[in-house]
Amino acid sequence: MTKIVVQGMNGEMSVDDDKITIKHTAPLFPGKREVTLDIHSLQAVVYKKAHILINGFLKLVPKGDNPMLYQTATLHQMGKDELAIVLRAFENTNPKDAEHFYNYVVGRLNQIKAAENNQL
């Protein structure tokens, strides 16, 4: 598996096999600058696609958290979240990277859940 990197307005998110790294570059970011997670510690990924005039975001949801809470989250909230990056609408370097990242992580989460169900 090759490394997938998504550039956002406030940092970048990358996945390499089962390791996800989030690096924040915003100067006044209140949380950790770099967060590394194992994909097994996630429950879901919330992805709001950036369109021509509307920014979007990628948000990792850890186990025990409700992913539905983030369906109506604002970009301001996501800009302060350690597990999210904001995707810029008109300066998004490659929107296909965000979709590729999302599809890969969701696919891996589905594989992990299927494996857990088979063990029961």
Secondary structure as UniProt FT lines:
FT   STRAND          4..7
FT   STRAND          11..16
FT   TURN            17..18
FT   STRAND          19..24
FT   TURN            27..28
FT   STRAND          34..38
FT   HELIX           39..41
FT   STRAND          42..48
FT   STRAND          56..62
FT   TURN            63..64
FT   HELIX           67..70
FT   TURN            71..72
FT   HELIX           75..79
FT   TURN            82..83
FT   STRAND          84..87
FT   HELIX           95..119
//
